[in-house]
């Protein structure tokens, strides 16, 4: 078989295995298709399929095929992060800045603190810290991974639960939006390369100047042209960030942040997000799974994942409950919001991919974080659904 045929065979596995699992096992209640795709990526990776059938794995996922898949995955995740940046509604967050700031700050700060404690414990064992990591980078990176909320997945879940357009749903989006800004800010700090500080300063200055001009240009363009010009802006910002040493995904997010969702038809924006998830992101999930590793021992990876999951879930719930006490929320409201903010899968995986690329974490740490993100996300809907039946009065709460 030639490389094209093997590539198509790999794509057949990427598209068919998750879909058949999702449809035949009827996993939608606890694991939507996007979560099943992430799990399938892990199963198709070297830790499971590669360990069980090494010859077959090396044949299908040979270096040429992986290189082709990686190119698609890079473009997919650039688009996805860009859309996430566009969908951030910082105007609404500023309008409700006291409530949003307290909730987002505590909801992010508490799991960040517990995640850092978990990372410090991991320092005592070999095999977790990346070759180019300083201690503080590893600790802060793992801590922030425990604090992440995946805004795009949260949107999908709230659509499924019919909460997205409710006042409480809009509040939760504000909290997650502020967390997203903080996450990418911390990532930029972790990736700060003092040997490239001149390049990074030049990129930030150029981005600020060109971003201002770009916004002026976009409001003058017809809506049909805005999509194409937006893509050019996306690639330019991603290139600039990667050239400066900040990683192309940081640039993709920044490219979206300076854009306003109101420049586009909301239905088209929602459709684009869904189509990227349908058509391109399965390849990213597979390429993510190919990076999983169990070299320190499968049990150690699972123990680390459980340790990180405990820090993540308990920290998020504790932080949101404290915010609820300060803001005098109704009984049960903090639990509902805290569990919905547990969704991590996509943004956490993207965040961890960057840390792995920069050798701040090892493949083993990446695997533990990936398992933690999947478990946290899969817990969300089964826990939230019973709460919704008891707390339906919250839907009418003012936004």
DRENROKE-363274 format. One record per residue (C-alpha): residue in three letters; x, y, z. Coordinates in steps of 0.25 Angstrom, whole numbers, padded with zeros to 4 digits, always signed. Each point is the difference from the previous one (the first is absolute). Layout:
AlaXYZ ...
This chain:
Unk+0000+0000+0000 Unk+0005+0014-0003 Unk+0000+0012+0010 Unk-0013+0005-0006 Unk-0007-0013+0003 Unk+0005-0001+0014 Unk-0004+0014+0003 Unk-0014-0003-0005 Unk+0000-0013+0009 Unk+0004+0009+0012 Unk-0011+0010-0003 Unk-0010-0012-0001 Unk+0004-0004+0014 Unk+0000+0015+0005 Unk-0014+0002-0005 Unk-0007-0014+0001 Unk+0005-0005+0014 Unk-0005+0012+0008 Unk-0013+0001-0007 Unk-0004-0015+0001 Unk+0004+0000+0014 Unk-0009+0012+0003 Unk-0012-0005-0008 Unk+0000-0015+0004 Unk+0004+0002+0015 Unk-0010+0012+0001 Unk+0010+0008+0008 Unk-0006+0014-0003 Unk-0005+0002+0015 Unk+0014-0001+0006 Unk+0009+0001-0012 Unk-0004+0009-0012 Unk+0007-0004-0013 Unk+0011+0010+0002 Unk+0004-0007+0013 Unk-0001-0014-0007 Unk+0010+0006-0011 Unk+0010+0004+0011 Unk-0001-0014+0007 Unk+0001-0007-0014 Unk+0013+0009-0003 Unk+0006-0006+0013 Unk-0004-0014-0003 Unk+0006+0001-0014 Unk+0013+0006+0005 Unk+0013-0008+0004 Unk-0005-0003+0014 Unk-0011-0009-0004 Unk-0001-0004-0014 Unk+0015+0002-0002 Unk+0003-0008+0012 Unk-0010-0012-0004 Unk+0004+0000-0015 Unk+0013+0007-0002 Unk+0002-0004-0015 Unk-0014+0004-0004 Unk+0002+0013+0007 Unk+0013+0003-0006 Unk-0006-0003-0014 Unk-0012+0009+0001 Unk+0006+0011+0008 Unk+0013+0001-0007 Unk+0008+0013+0000 Unk-0005+0005-0013 Unk-0015-0002+0004 Unk+0003+0006+0014 Unk+0006+0013-0007 Unk-0012+0001-0009 Unk-0010-0002+0012 Unk+0008+0011+0008 Unk-0002+0010-0011 Unk-0015-0002+0000 Unk+0000+0000+0015 Unk+0008+0014+0001 Unk-0010+0006-0009 Unk-0012-0006+0007 Unk+0004+0005+0014 Unk+0004+0014-0006 Unk-0014+0002-0005 Unk-0006-0006+0013 Unk+0008+0009+0009 Unk-0003+0012-0009 Unk-0015-0002+0001 Unk+0001-0001+0015 Unk+0007+0013+0000 Unk-0011+0006-0008 Unk-0011-0005+0009 Unk+0006+0006+0012 Unk-0010+0011+0005 Unk+0009+0009+0008 Unk-0010+0012-0001 Unk-0010-0008+0008 Unk+0011-0005+0010 Unk+0003+0015+0002 Unk-0014+0004+0002 Unk-0002-0010+0011 Unk+0015+0001+0005 Unk-0002-0002+0015 Unk-0008-0013-0001 Unk+0008-0005-0012 Unk+0014+0004+0006 Unk-0003-0006+0014 Unk-0006-0013-0006 Unk+0011-0002-0011 Unk+0011+0004+0009 Unk-0004-0010+0011 Unk-0004-0011-0010 Unk+0013+0001-0007 Unk+0009+0003+0012 Unk-0004-0011+0009 Unk+0002-0012-0010 Unk+0013+0007-0004 Unk+0005+0000+0014 Unk-0003-0015+0002 Unk+0005-0003-0013 Unk+0013+0006+0003 Unk+0001-0008+0013 Unk-0003-0012-0008 Unk+0011+0004-0009 Unk+0010+0002+0011 Unk-0003-0014+0005 Unk+0003-0006-0014 Unk+0014+0007+0000 Unk+0005-0010+0010 Unk-0002-0011-0010 Unk+0008-0001-0013 Unk-0006+0000-0014 Unk-0010+0011+0001 Unk+0008+0013-0002 Unk+0004+0004-0014 Unk+0014+0001-0005 Unk+0000+0015-0002 Unk-0009+0004+0012 Unk+0003+0008+0012 Unk-0006-0004+0013 Unk-0010+0012+0000 Unk-0004-0003-0014 Unk-0004-0014+0002 Unk-0007+0003+0013 Unk-0008+0012-0006 Unk-0003-0008-0013 Unk-0006-0012+0007 Unk-0007+0009+0010 Unk-0006+0008-0011 Unk-0004-0013-0007 Unk-0008-0004+0012 Unk-0007+0014+0000 Unk-0004+0001-0015 Unk-0015+0000-0005 Unk-0002-0003-0014 Unk-0009+0011-0005 Unk-0003-0007-0014 Unk-0004-0013+0007 Unk-0008+0008+0011 Unk-0008+0006-0012 Unk-0003-0013-0006 Unk-0004-0006+0014 Unk-0009+0012+0003 Unk-0007-0001-0014 Unk-0002-0015+0003 Unk-0006+0003+0014 Unk-0008+0012-0006 Unk+0007+0010+0009 Unk+0008+0008-0010 Unk-0010+0011-0002 Unk-0005+0000+0014 Unk+0004+0011+0009 Unk+0008-0009+0009 Unk+0007-0006-0012 Unk+0005+0014-0005 Unk+0005+0002+0014 Unk+0008-0013+0000 Unk+0006+0004-0014 Unk+0005+0013+0006 Unk+0007-0007+0011 Unk+0006-0010-0010 Unk+0004+0012-0009 Unk+0008+0007+0010 Unk+0007-0014+0004 Unk+0004-0002-0015 Unk+0007+0014+0000 Unk+0007-0004+0013 Unk+0004-0013-0006 Unk+0007+0005-0012 Unk+0006+0012+0008 Unk+0007-0011+0009 Unk+0004-0008-0012 Unk+0007+0012-0006 Unk+0007+0002+0014 Unk+0005-0014+0000 Unk+0005+0000-0014 Unk+0007+0013+0002 Unk+0014-0002-0006 Unk+0010+0010+0005 Unk+0009-0003-0011 Unk-0011+0004-0010 Unk-0006+0011+0009 Unk+0004+0010-0011 Unk-0009-0008-0010 Unk-0011-0001+0009 Unk+0000+0014+0004 Unk+0000+0003-0015 Unk-0012-0009-0003 Unk-0008+0006+0012 Unk+0002+0014-0005 Unk-0003-0004-0015 Unk-0012-0007+0004 Unk-0005+0012+0008 Unk+0002+0009-0011 Unk-0005-0009-0011 Unk-0012-0005+0008 Unk-0005+0014+0001 Unk+0001+0002-0015 Unk-0006-0013-0002 Unk-0012+0003+0008 Unk-0002+0013-0008 Unk+0001-0008-0013 Unk-0010-0011+0004 Unk-0011+0010+0003 Unk+0001+0006-0014 Unk+0000-0014-0007 Unk-0013-0007-0005 Unk-0003-0012+0009 Unk+0004-0010-0011 Unk+0014+0006-0001 Unk+0002+0000+0015 Unk+0001-0015+0001 Unk+0011-0001-0010 Unk+0008+0012+0005 Unk-0002-0006+0014 Unk+0007-0013-0005 Unk+0011+0008-0005 Unk+0001+0007+0013 Unk+0000-0013+0007 Unk+0012-0006-0007 Unk+0008+0013+0001 Unk-0002+0001+0015 Unk+0003-0015+0002 Unk+0013+0001-0008 Unk+0004+0013+0008 Unk-0002-0007+0013 Unk+0007-0013-0004 Unk+0012+0009-0006 Unk+0000+0007+0014 Unk+0001-0013+0007 Unk-0014+0001+0006 Unk-0006-0012-0008 Unk-0010+0002-0012 Unk-0012-0004+0009 Unk+0002+0013+0008 Unk+0000+0008-0012 Unk-0012-0007-0005 Unk-0008+0003+0013 Unk+0005+0015+0000 Unk-0004+0001-0015 Unk-0015-0004+0005 Unk+0000+0009+0012 Unk+0002+0013-0007 Unk-0012-0004-0009 Unk-0015+0002+0004 Unk-0010-0011-0002 Unk-0010+0011-0004 Unk+0008+0002-0013 Unk-0006-0014-0005 Unk-0013-0006-0001 Unk-0001-0009+0013 Unk-0006-0011-0007 Unk+0011-0001-0010 Unk+0010+0001+0012 Unk-0007-0011+0007 Unk+0000-0008-0013 Unk+0015+0002-0002 Unk+0003-0005+0014 Unk-0008-0012-0002 Unk+0006-0003-0014 Unk+0014+0001+0005 Unk-0003-0010+0011 Unk-0007-0009-0010 Unk+0010+0001-0011 Unk+0014+0003+0005 Unk+0001-0001+0015 Unk-0001-0016+0000 Unk+0014+0001-0006 Unk+0005+0008+0011 Unk-0006-0010+0010 Unk+0007-0011-0007 Unk+0014+0008+0000 Unk-0002+0003+0015 Unk-0002-0015+0003 Unk+0012-0004-0008 Unk+0008+0008+0010 Unk-0004-0007+0012 Unk+0010-0009+0008 Unk+0000-0009+0011 Unk+0015-0002+0002 Unk+0000+0003+0015 Unk-0010-0011+0001 Unk-0014-0001-0002 Unk-0004+0000+0014 Unk+0008+0012+0003 Unk-0006+0008-0011 Unk-0014-0003+0005 Unk+0003+0003+0014 Unk+0006+0014-0004 Unk-0013+0002-0009 Unk-0009-0003+0012 Unk+0009+0009+0009 Unk-0002+0011-0010 Unk-0015-0002-0002 Unk-0002+0001+0015 Unk+0007+0013+0001 Unk-0007+0005-0013 Unk-0014-0004+0005 Unk+0001+0004+0014 Unk+0007+0013-0002 Unk-0010+0005-0011 Unk-0012-0004+0009 Unk+0006+0006+0013 Unk+0004+0013-0008 Unk-0014+0002-0006 Unk-0007-0003+0014 Unk+0008+0010+0006 Unk-0004+0010-0011 Unk-0015-0004+0003 Unk+0002+0003+0014 Unk+0005+0014-0002 Unk-0010+0003-0011 Unk-0012-0006+0008 Unk-0004-0010-0011 Unk-0012-0009+0002 Unk+0002-0014+0006 Unk+0005-0010-0011 Unk+0004+0011-0009 Unk+0015-0001+0003 Unk+0000-0015-0002 Unk-0007+0001-0014 Unk+0010+0011-0005 Unk+0012-0007+0006 Unk-0003-0013-0007 Unk-0003+0007-0013 Unk+0014+0006+0001 Unk+0006-0013+0001 Unk+0000-0002-0015 Unk+0015+0000-0004 Unk+0002-0010-0012 Unk+0004+0009-0012 Unk+0006+0012+0006 Unk+0008-0008+0010 Unk+0005-0009-0010 Unk+0004+0012-0009 Unk+0007+0006+0012 Unk+0007-0013+0004 Unk+0004-0002-0015 Unk+0008+0013+0001 Unk+0007-0004+0013 Unk+0004-0013-0007 Unk+0005+0007-0012 Unk+0008+0009+0008 Unk+0005-0012+0008 Unk-0005+0006+0013 Unk-0007-0013+0003 Unk+0003-0014-0004 Unk-0009-0010-0008 Unk-0003-0006+0013 Unk-0005+0012+0006 Unk-0008+0004-0013 Unk-0007-0014+0001 Unk-0004+0002+0015 Unk-0005+0014-0004 Unk-0008-0005-0012 Unk-0006-0011+0009 Unk-0004+0010+0010 Unk-0006+0009-0010 Unk-0009-0011-0006 Unk-0004-0005+0014 Unk-0004+0014+0004 Unk-0008+0003-0013 Unk-0007-0013+0001 Unk-0005+0002+0014 Unk-0006+0013-0004 Unk-0014-0003-0006 Unk-0003-0012+0009 Unk+0002+0008+0012 Unk-0007+0013-0005 Unk-0012-0007-0006 Unk-0007-0004+0013 Unk+0004+0014+0006 Unk-0008+0007-0012 Unk-0012-0008+0004 Unk+0000+0006+0014 Unk+0005+0014-0003 Unk-0009+0003-0012 Unk-0003+0014+0007 Unk+0014+0004-0002 Unk-0003+0002-0015 Unk-0008+0012+0003 Unk+0011+0007+0008 Unk+0004+0013-0006 Unk+0013+0000-0008 
